[in-house]
Amino acid sequence: MGGLTAHEDEGGRRVYARLRAGERAAERFLATADGAGPGDEGRGPLRAFRAAGRGAALAGVSLVVSCLLFCLVLVSVCLVPLGVGLLTTPPVLAVIREYALGRRERARAWGGMRIGLAYRPLPPLRPGFAGEAGLCLALLRDPATWRDIGWLLLDCTAGVVLSVLAPLVLLYPVWGAVLAAGGWRIFEDSPEWYLFVPVDSQVTGLLALAVGVVIALTARWSAPALLRAYFRLTRAALAPGREREMAARIDRLTATREDAVDNSAAELRRIERDLHDGAQARLVAVGMDLGLNESLVERDPAKAKELLGKARQSSAEALGELRDLVRGIHPPVLAERGLVDAVRALALRLPVETEVVADVPGRAEAPVEAAAYFATSELLANAVKHAGADRIRIDLGHREGRLRISVGDNGGGGAALAKGTGLAGVERRLGTFDGVLAVSSPPGSPTLATVELPCVLS
């Protein structure tokens, strides 16, 4: 296996992009799931029926999907020594990570439980077979990968048993009623056991009915309790240690801090270059014109007057360049009027129709506003330059301690973080503030880019 075809190499990039998208989804989940979810709410039969329905759904999905994914990853890992598994394992693990994240979300929404996650950062994807092999080995060295695989086995065995018990506590009393109504007569050779009751007569049938009534009366709390037990089992299998989770978060913040330092250094170099090549050069020219004007003011007043006009024009141009430079560092409208008005000002300067919808009742801290502003500016620039859109919509909102900005266009799609369209830089800028960027841009379809930043409004 000396190399990869172009099609296979493209497949590897797609898998890598899918894993990266999973990383960002995991970051959003961690950012929005710091506490427990609502869990099962309500009282009485409705709560029990809801838990029973959810338990039945989880049992069916676990029995089919978890079992299938476990078999696929087991076969794929066994093929790693032959080389084939190096290509097949990453896409299977990408699906497993998405599946496990979905189960975490169900645990938060249905069971009121937070299940942490701590995947190691993905290494850069190198071209060719060496990159595919390196990605596979990096995934297999991640302890979280083996937690996911172990959870699949547990989910399609003990997890199915626990989840199916939730609907069973509602259905089993019905069987007791059937036995009491004469169903016991079907079993002539041996009695039908209803829990601990051997049903072989009308009397024992009525006893089974009484047991069924007790089960039905207790289902209002036993069905939700069984569903929570299922999610506790899931948490025991999937959740990393607190130390490992914090270490992963620290690693991410360290990486984004390094990006922030690099970005700051690059920004300082840009400002220095703009000053040297722009305003500084014009001011030097103004000084030279004024020096020459001193020698001409008495012997050639007309020429001196012409030089004064030229110096005045150069100084005005230098002032304009300085204002543009300052606006690029921190727009005055952002400092004076806040993020919403600054984004509206951005929209007014765009050459395409742009709608801004905002519900931000307050202002965030200045660094957060600046990060959100420049991220939005980059997303709008991408929409104008690359999407071929003629209509853009910007939504700004703040909910549950997070500033959310969505930029959607009706262009041709195809935007991706790996394509070098500036989105990767936006992601790095947001990562400094523990923010995330999500992009949905199928080829030939509209693009929706969403920025989320944790912040408190004043």
C-alpha positions as CSV (number, residue, x, y, z in Angstrom):
1,M,0.0,0.0,0.0
2,G,2.4,2.6,-1.2
3,G,-0.1,5.4,-1.7
4,L,-3.7,6.5,-2.1
5,T,-5.7,7.4,-5.1
6,A,-7.1,10.9,-5.3
7,H,-10.5,9.6,-4.5
8,E,-9.3,7.8,-1.3
9,D,-7.3,10.8,-0.3
10,E,-10.4,13.0,-0.6
11,G,-12.3,10.4,1.5
12,G,-9.6,10.8,4.2
13,R,-10.1,14.5,4.2
14,R,-13.8,14.1,4.5
15,V,-13.4,11.8,7.5
16,Y,-11.0,14.2,9.1
17,A,-13.5,17.1,8.5
18,R,-16.2,15.0,10.1
19,L,-14.1,14.3,13.1
20,R,-13.3,18.0,13.4
21,A,-17.0,18.8,13.2
22,G,-17.5,16.3,16.0
23,E,-14.9,18.0,18.1
24,R,-16.7,21.3,17.6
25,A,-20.1,19.7,18.4
26,A,-18.5,18.3,21.6
27,E,-17.2,21.8,22.5
28,R,-20.7,23.2,22.0
29,F,-22.2,20.5,24.1
30,L,-19.7,21.1,26.9
31,A,-20.3,24.8,26.7
32,T,-24.1,24.5,26.9
33,A,-24.3,21.5,29.3
34,D,-22.4,22.7,32.3
35,G,-25.3,21.8,34.5
36,A,-27.9,19.1,34.5
37,G,-30.7,19.1,32.1
38,P,-34.4,19.3,32.9
39,G,-34.9,15.5,33.0
40,D,-38.3,14.0,33.2
41,E,-40.8,16.6,34.3
42,G,-44.5,16.3,35.2
43,R,-46.4,14.0,37.5
44,G,-48.6,10.9,37.5
45,P,-49.3,8.7,34.5
46,L,-48.0,11.2,31.9
47,R,-44.5,11.0,33.4
48,A,-44.6,7.2,33.5
49,F,-45.8,6.9,29.9
50,R,-43.2,9.4,28.7
51,A,-40.4,7.4,30.4
52,A,-41.8,4.2,29.0
53,G,-41.8,5.6,25.5
54,R,-38.3,6.9,25.8
55,G,-37.1,3.6,27.3
56,A,-38.7,1.7,24.4
57,A,-37.0,3.9,21.9
58,L,-33.6,3.6,23.6
59,A,-33.9,-0.1,23.8
60,G,-34.6,-0.4,20.1
61,V,-31.8,1.9,19.0
62,S,-29.4,0.3,21.4
63,L,-30.2,-3.2,20.3
64,V,-29.7,-2.4,16.6
65,V,-27.3,0.6,16.3
66,S,-25.0,-0.1,19.3
67,C,-24.7,-3.8,18.4
68,L,-24.0,-3.0,14.7
69,L,-21.4,-0.3,15.5
70,F,-19.7,-2.5,18.0
71,C,-19.4,-5.3,15.5
72,L,-18.1,-2.9,12.8
73,V,-15.5,-1.3,15.0
74,L,-14.4,-4.7,16.3
75,V,-13.8,-6.0,12.8
76,S,-12.2,-2.8,11.7
77,V,-9.7,-2.8,14.6
78,C,-8.9,-6.4,13.9
79,L,-8.0,-5.5,10.3
80,V,-5.5,-2.7,11.5
81,P,-2.5,-5.1,11.4
82,L,-3.3,-5.9,7.8
83,G,-3.4,-2.2,6.8
84,V,-7.1,-2.2,5.7
85,G,-8.2,-1.2,9.2
86,L,-6.1,1.9,9.1
87,L,-8.5,3.2,6.4
88,T,-11.7,1.8,7.7
89,T,-11.4,2.6,11.5
90,P,-11.4,6.4,11.4
91,P,-14.8,6.7,9.6
92,V,-16.3,4.1,11.9
93,L,-15.0,5.9,15.0
94,A,-16.3,9.2,13.6
95,V,-19.8,7.7,13.5
96,I,-19.4,6.3,17.0
97,R,-18.4,9.7,18.4
98,E,-21.4,11.3,16.9
99,Y,-23.6,8.5,18.2
100,A,-22.1,8.8,21.7
101,L,-22.6,12.6,21.7
102,G,-26.2,12.1,20.8
103,R,-26.7,9.7,23.7
104,R,-25.1,12.3,26.0
105,E,-27.6,14.9,24.8
106,R,-30.4,12.4,25.5
107,A,-29.1,11.9,29.0
108,R,-29.2,15.6,29.7
109,A,-32.6,16.1,28.1
110,W,-34.3,13.0,29.4
111,G,-32.4,12.0,32.5
112,G,-31.2,15.3,33.8
113,M,-27.6,14.0,33.8
114,R,-24.4,15.6,32.5
115,I,-22.0,13.1,30.9
116,G,-18.6,14.7,30.3
117,L,-16.3,13.9,27.4
118,A,-12.6,14.5,26.8
119,Y,-11.3,13.5,23.4
120,R,-7.7,14.3,22.6
121,P,-7.1,16.9,19.9
122,L,-6.7,15.5,16.4
123,P,-3.3,15.7,14.9
124,P,-2.8,17.6,11.6
125,L,-3.8,15.4,8.7
126,R,-0.8,14.7,6.5
127,P,-1.4,13.7,2.8
128,G,-1.3,10.2,1.6
129,F,-1.5,6.8,3.4
130,A,0.9,8.1,6.1
131,G,-1.7,10.7,7.1
132,E,-4.5,8.1,7.2
133,A,-2.4,5.7,9.3
134,G,-1.4,8.5,11.7
135,L,-5.0,9.6,12.2
136,C,-6.1,6.0,12.9
137,L,-3.3,5.4,15.4
138,A,-4.0,8.7,17.1
139,L,-7.6,7.8,17.5
140,L,-6.8,4.4,18.9
141,R,-4.3,5.8,21.4
142,D,-7.1,8.1,22.8
143,P,-8.6,6.5,26.0
144,A,-11.9,8.1,25.1
145,T,-12.1,5.9,22.0
146,W,-11.9,2.7,24.1
147,R,-14.5,4.2,26.5
148,D,-16.9,4.6,23.5
149,I,-16.2,1.1,22.3
150,G,-16.8,-0.4,25.8
151,W,-20.0,1.6,26.1
152,L,-21.3,0.2,22.9
153,L,-20.9,-3.4,24.2
154,L,-22.5,-2.4,27.5
155,D,-25.3,-0.5,25.8
156,C,-26.4,-3.3,23.6
157,T,-26.5,-5.8,26.5
158,A,-27.2,-4.4,30.0
159,G,-28.4,-1.1,28.6
160,V,-31.1,-2.8,26.5
161,V,-32.3,-4.7,29.6
162,L,-32.5,-1.6,31.7
163,S,-34.2,0.6,29.1
164,V,-36.7,-2.1,28.2
165,L,-37.8,-2.4,31.8
166,A,-39.3,1.1,31.7
167,P,-42.1,0.2,29.2
168,L,-42.4,-3.3,30.7
169,V,-43.6,-2.0,34.0
170,L,-46.6,-0.5,32.2
171,L,-47.2,-3.5,29.9
172,Y,-46.7,-6.2,32.4
173,P,-49.9,-5.4,34.4
174,V,-51.9,-5.9,31.2
175,W,-50.6,-9.5,31.1
176,G,-51.8,-9.9,34.7
177,A,-55.2,-8.8,33.7
178,V,-55.3,-11.2,30.8
179,L,-54.4,-14.1,33.1
180,A,-57.1,-13.1,35.6
181,A,-59.6,-12.9,32.8
182,G,-59.1,-16.6,32.0
183,G,-55.8,-16.6,30.1
184,W,-54.4,-19.0,32.7
185,R,-56.5,-21.7,31.0
186,I,-54.2,-21.7,28.0
187,F,-51.4,-23.2,30.1
188,E,-52.7,-26.6,30.9
189,D,-49.4,-28.6,31.4
190,S,-47.7,-26.2,33.7
191,P,-48.6,-23.0,35.5
192,E,-47.7,-19.6,34.0
193,W,-45.5,-17.7,36.4
194,Y,-46.4,-14.1,37.0
195,L,-43.4,-12.8,38.9
196,F,-43.5,-15.0,42.0
197,V,-47.2,-16.2,41.5
198,P,-47.8,-19.6,39.7
199,V,-51.1,-18.9,37.9
200,D,-53.0,-22.2,37.4
201,S,-56.5,-21.3,38.7
202,Q,-58.9,-18.4,38.9
203,V,-57.8,-17.6,42.5
204,T,-54.1,-17.4,41.5
205,G,-55.2,-15.4,38.4
206,L,-56.8,-12.8,40.7
207,L,-53.7,-12.8,42.8
208,A,-51.7,-12.1,39.6
209,L,-54.1,-9.2,38.8
210,A,-53.5,-7.8,42.3
211,V,-49.7,-7.9,41.8
212,G,-50.2,-6.3,38.4
213,V,-52.2,-3.5,40.0
214,V,-49.4,-2.9,42.5
215,I,-46.9,-2.7,39.6
216,A,-49.1,-0.3,37.7
217,L,-49.5,2.0,40.7
218,T,-45.7,2.1,41.3
219,A,-45.0,2.7,37.6
220,R,-45.4,6.4,38.1
221,W,-42.0,6.5,39.8
222,S,-40.4,3.1,38.8
223,A,-40.5,3.8,35.0
224,P,-38.6,7.2,35.3
225,A,-36.3,5.5,37.9
226,L,-35.4,2.8,35.4
227,L,-34.8,5.3,32.7
228,R,-32.4,7.2,35.1
229,A,-30.7,4.0,35.9
230,Y,-30.0,3.4,32.3
231,F,-28.4,6.9,32.0
232,R,-26.4,6.2,35.1
233,L,-25.0,3.1,33.5
234,T,-24.3,5.2,30.4
235,R,-22.5,7.8,32.4
236,A,-20.4,5.1,34.2
237,A,-19.2,3.8,30.8
238,L,-18.8,7.1,28.9
239,A,-17.7,9.7,31.4
240,P,-14.0,10.4,31.8
241,G,-12.5,11.2,35.1
242,R,-12.8,14.7,36.3
243,E,-9.1,15.2,36.1
244,R,-9.0,14.0,32.5
245,E,-11.9,16.2,31.5
246,M,-10.2,19.3,33.1
247,A,-6.9,18.4,31.5
248,A,-8.6,18.3,28.0
249,R,-10.1,21.7,28.7
250,I,-6.8,23.1,29.8
251,D,-5.1,21.7,26.7
252,R,-7.7,23.4,24.5
253,L,-7.4,26.7,26.3
254,T,-3.6,26.5,26.1
255,A,-3.7,25.9,22.3
256,T,-6.1,28.8,21.8
257,R,-3.9,31.0,23.9
258,E,-1.0,30.2,21.7
259,D,-3.1,31.0,18.7
260,A,-4.1,34.3,20.3
261,V,-0.4,35.2,21.0
262,D,0.5,34.4,17.3
263,N,-2.5,36.4,16.0
264,S,-1.6,39.3,18.2
265,A,2.0,39.3,16.9
266,A,0.8,39.1,13.3
267,E,-1.7,41.9,13.9
268,L,1.1,44.1,15.4
269,R,3.3,43.4,12.3
270,R,0.4,44.3,10.1
271,I,-0.1,47.6,11.9
272,E,3.6,48.4,11.8
273,R,3.7,47.6,8.0
274,D,0.6,49.7,7.3
275,L,2.0,52.6,9.3
276,H,5.4,52.4,7.6
277,D,4.0,52.0,4.0
278,G,1.1,54.3,4.4
279,A,0.8,57.2,6.9
280,Q,4.5,57.4,7.7
281,A,5.5,57.7,4.1
282,R,2.9,60.4,3.5
283,L,4.0,62.4,6.6
284,V,7.6,62.2,5.4
285,A,6.5,63.5,2.1
286,V,4.6,66.4,3.8
287,G,7.8,67.2,5.8
288,M,9.9,67.3,2.6
289,D,7.3,69.5,0.9
290,L,7.2,72.0,3.8
291,G,11.0,72.1,3.9
292,L,11.2,72.9,0.2
293,N,8.4,75.4,0.7
294,E,10.6,77.3,3.2
295,S,13.2,78.0,0.5
296,L,10.6,79.0,-2.1
297,V,8.2,81.2,-0.1
298,E,10.0,84.4,-0.8
299,R,11.6,83.9,-4.3
300,D,8.7,81.9,-5.9
301,P,5.4,82.4,-4.0
302,A,3.3,80.7,-6.6
303,K,5.4,77.5,-6.4
304,A,5.3,77.7,-2.6
305,K,1.5,78.0,-2.7
306,E,1.3,74.9,-4.9
307,L,3.5,72.9,-2.5
308,L,1.3,74.0,0.4
309,G,-1.7,72.6,-1.3
310,K,0.1,69.4,-2.1
311,A,1.2,69.1,1.6
312,R,-2.4,69.7,2.8
313,Q,-3.7,67.0,0.5
314,S,-1.0,64.6,1.6
315,S,-1.8,65.3,5.3
316,A,-5.5,64.7,4.7
317,E,-4.7,61.4,3.0
318,A,-2.5,60.4,5.9
319,L,-5.2,61.2,8.3
320,G,-7.7,59.1,6.3
321,E,-5.3,56.1,6.3
322,L,-4.8,56.5,10.1
323,R,-8.6,56.5,10.6
324,D,-8.9,53.4,8.5
325,L,-6.2,51.7,10.5
326,V,-7.8,52.6,13.8
327,R,-11.1,51.4,12.5
328,G,-9.5,48.1,11.6
329,I,-8.1,47.8,15.1
330,H,-11.2,48.7,17.0
331,P,-14.1,50.3,15.1
332,P,-15.3,53.5,16.9
333,V,-19.0,52.5,16.3
334,L,-18.3,49.3,18.2
335,A,-16.8,51.2,21.2
336,E,-19.5,53.9,21.2
337,R,-22.7,52.0,20.3
338,G,-22.1,48.3,20.9
339,L,-22.0,45.2,18.8
340,V,-25.5,45.3,17.4
341,D,-25.1,48.8,15.8
342,A,-21.6,47.9,14.7
343,V,-22.9,44.8,12.8
344,R,-25.7,47.0,11.3
345,A,-23.1,49.4,10.1
346,L,-21.2,46.5,8.5
347,A,-24.4,45.3,6.8
348,L,-25.0,48.8,5.3
349,R,-21.6,48.7,3.6
350,L,-22.2,45.3,2.0
351,P,-22.9,45.2,-1.8
352,V,-25.8,42.7,-1.3
353,E,-29.1,42.9,0.4
354,T,-28.6,42.2,4.2
355,E,-31.1,41.8,7.0
356,V,-30.1,42.2,10.6
357,V,-32.3,40.8,13.4
358,A,-31.1,41.4,16.9
359,D,-32.2,40.6,20.4
360,V,-29.3,41.4,22.7
361,P,-30.5,43.3,25.8
362,G,-27.2,44.7,26.9
363,R,-23.5,44.8,26.1
364,A,-20.8,42.2,26.6
365,E,-17.2,42.9,27.7
366,A,-15.2,44.8,25.1
367,P,-12.8,41.9,24.1
368,V,-15.8,39.6,23.6
369,E,-17.6,42.2,21.5
370,A,-14.5,42.7,19.4
371,A,-14.1,39.0,18.8
372,A,-17.8,38.7,17.8
373,Y,-17.5,41.7,15.6
374,F,-14.5,40.6,13.6
375,A,-15.8,37.0,13.4
376,T,-19.0,38.4,11.9
377,S,-17.1,40.6,9.6
378,E,-15.1,37.7,8.3
379,L,-18.2,35.6,7.8
380,L,-19.8,38.4,5.8
381,A,-16.7,38.8,3.7
382,N,-16.8,35.1,2.9
383,A,-20.5,35.3,2.0
384,V,-19.8,38.2,-0.4
385,K,-16.6,36.9,-1.9
386,H,-17.1,33.1,-2.2
387,A,-20.8,32.2,-1.8
388,G,-22.1,34.2,-4.7
389,A,-25.1,35.2,-2.6
390,D,-27.5,38.0,-3.3
391,R,-29.2,38.0,0.1
392,I,-27.7,37.6,3.6
393,R,-29.4,37.4,7.0
394,I,-27.7,38.1,10.4
395,D,-29.3,37.0,13.6
396,L,-27.9,38.1,17.0
397,G,-29.2,36.9,20.3
398,H,-28.2,36.1,23.9
399,R,-29.6,33.2,25.8
400,E,-28.5,31.1,28.7
401,G,-25.3,33.0,29.1
402,R,-24.2,32.7,25.5
403,L,-24.0,35.3,22.7
404,R,-25.1,33.7,19.4
405,I,-24.6,35.1,16.0
406,S,-25.9,33.4,12.8
407,V,-24.9,34.5,9.3
408,G,-26.9,32.8,6.6
409,D,-26.8,33.4,2.8
410,N,-28.6,32.0,-0.2
411,G,-25.3,31.2,-2.1
412,G,-23.9,28.1,-3.6
413,G,-22.5,26.6,-0.4
414,G,-19.4,24.5,-0.2
415,A,-17.7,26.5,2.7
416,A,-15.5,24.4,5.0
417,L,-13.1,25.2,7.8
418,A,-10.4,23.2,6.0
419,K,-10.5,25.2,2.7
420,G,-8.6,28.2,3.9
421,T,-11.5,30.7,3.4
422,G,-10.8,32.5,6.7
423,L,-13.1,30.3,8.8
424,A,-10.2,28.5,10.5
425,G,-8.9,32.0,11.6
426,V,-12.4,32.8,13.0
427,E,-12.4,29.5,14.9
428,R,-9.0,30.3,16.4
429,R,-10.1,33.8,17.4
430,L,-13.2,32.4,19.1
431,G,-11.4,29.7,20.8
432,T,-9.4,32.3,22.8
433,F,-12.7,33.1,24.5
434,D,-13.9,29.5,24.8
435,G,-16.3,30.2,21.8
436,V,-17.2,27.9,18.9
437,L,-18.0,28.1,15.3
438,A,-20.4,25.8,13.4
439,V,-20.8,25.8,9.6
440,S,-23.5,24.1,7.6
441,S,-22.8,24.6,3.9
442,P,-23.8,21.7,1.6
443,P,-22.6,22.2,-2.0
444,G,-25.3,23.9,-4.0
445,S,-27.3,24.9,-0.9
446,P,-27.4,27.9,1.4
447,T,-24.8,28.4,4.0
448,L,-25.4,29.0,7.7
449,A,-22.5,29.9,10.0
450,T,-23.1,30.2,13.7
451,V,-20.9,31.8,16.3
452,E,-21.4,31.1,20.0
453,L,-19.5,33.0,22.8
454,P,-20.0,32.6,26.5
455,C,-20.5,36.0,28.1
456,V,-22.6,38.0,30.6
457,L,-24.3,41.2,29.4
458,S,-24.1,44.4,31.3
